């Protein structure tokens, strides 16, 4: 399995799975062109380790996994734990 990291600012190449991280109470920032069903975003709270897996409606990503980072400061330990959960999903 090949993993790559890209900033959400630039254009996204075609991919089977896009993983997006979001803080509690904030809407996930999606790369340009990626659209998700509104119920998937509306029901996402961003609590720590929360995962929402959905098919993309439009854009270069077939599926999107949104991972919650929780409230407060996101340190290396929190990022590592959430990334590990995302890989297992």
N, C-alpha and C positions, 0 to 999 in steps of 0.2 A: 504494500500500500504506500503510495507516495503522498507526502504532506508538503504543503507550501504555505507561506505566510505572505499576505499582501495587505496593504493599507486599503481601507474602504473608499478612499478618495479617488483612486484611479479606476480605469475601466477593468471589468472582470472578464476573464476568458471563460469559455464554456467549461462547466464542471458538473459532476454528478451530485456533489454535496458541498454546501457552503455552511460553515460554522460561524455564527455571529455571537458576540458576548455583549451583554447589556446590564447596566446597574439597576438596582431596585427603583421602581417608580419612573424610569426613563424608557422611552420608546427605542427599540433597537435601531441602529443606523445601518441601513442596507446599501450596498453598492448600487450605482446607477443602473436602472433597468430592471432590477429584481423587485418583483411585486409578490406579496403574500396575501392569502385570504384574510380579510379584516377580522374574523373571529379569532384567528391564531394570534394576531398581535394584540387584540383587545383583551384577551384572557391571560396574557403574559404579564406577570407581576415583577419579575426580575429578582425574586428571592434567591438567596444563595443556593446553588446547585439545582435550581429549577431548570427543567429541559422541556422545550416545545419543538417537536419534530413535525414538519409540514411540507407538502409539495408546493413549489413555487407556481404562481399563476402565470407569470411572465418573466423573461430575462434569461441570462445564460446559465443559471443554476437550476438543476432539476428539483432538488430537495434542499431544504434549509433547516438547520438545527440551531435554535436560539438558546443560549445558556445564560442563566442568571448569575450575576456576580455578588448579589446581596447589597446591603447598605454599607456605608462607611468607606474607609480606604481599602483599595485593592492592592494588597502586597503580593510578593512573589509566592508565598504559600497558598493564598487564596487562588491566584491565577493557575498555579500548578495543579491544585485539586480539581478545579473546574475543568481545566483542559484534559485531565485524566478521565473524568466522567464523560466528557464529550467524545473522546477517542473510543471509550467502551460502548457508547450508544451506537 
